């Protein structure tokens, strides 16, 4: 899978540090000005887990 900002953030904060999807949404919005839907982040997380 691509090592893009979203994948790196999900891997670091969700899988390694155990943060919630809401916290990751806030982080992406504040640091990178990305507004991500919760369902989209969950789907990206599933794709990350499969690969």
N, C-alpha and C positions, 0 to 999 in steps of 0.2 A: 504494500500500500504506500501511497505517497506520504512523505514526511512533511505534510503541510502544517500550518499553525494550529488548525483545529485538532488534527490527529495527535500532534505533540502535546497539546493542552490536555486532551482527554486522557492520553497515556500517563502524563505526569500527575495531574491533579485528581483524576477519578480512580485510575487503577493503582497508582503507587501511594497517593496520599489519602485516598478515601473521601474526597470532597463530593458534594452533591451536584447534580446537574444545574440547580439554581445558582450555586456559587460559581460554577464554570461559565454560565451565561453572563453573570455580572462581570467576571474577570475579562471575558472576551469583549464585552461592551465597553468596559472602561479602558483597557489597554490597547485594543486594536480597532475600536469603534465598529465592531461587528455585532449586529443584532441577529441572533440565532434562535430559531424556534426550538422548544424543548424536544418535540418529537423528532426533529432533524438531528439533534445531538444524540438522542437515544439510538437512532438508526445508524449514525456514524460510529457509535460505541459498539453496536452489534457487529458491524463490518470489521471494526478493529479487532474484536474478540475472535472472529472467525479466521482472520488472516494471521 
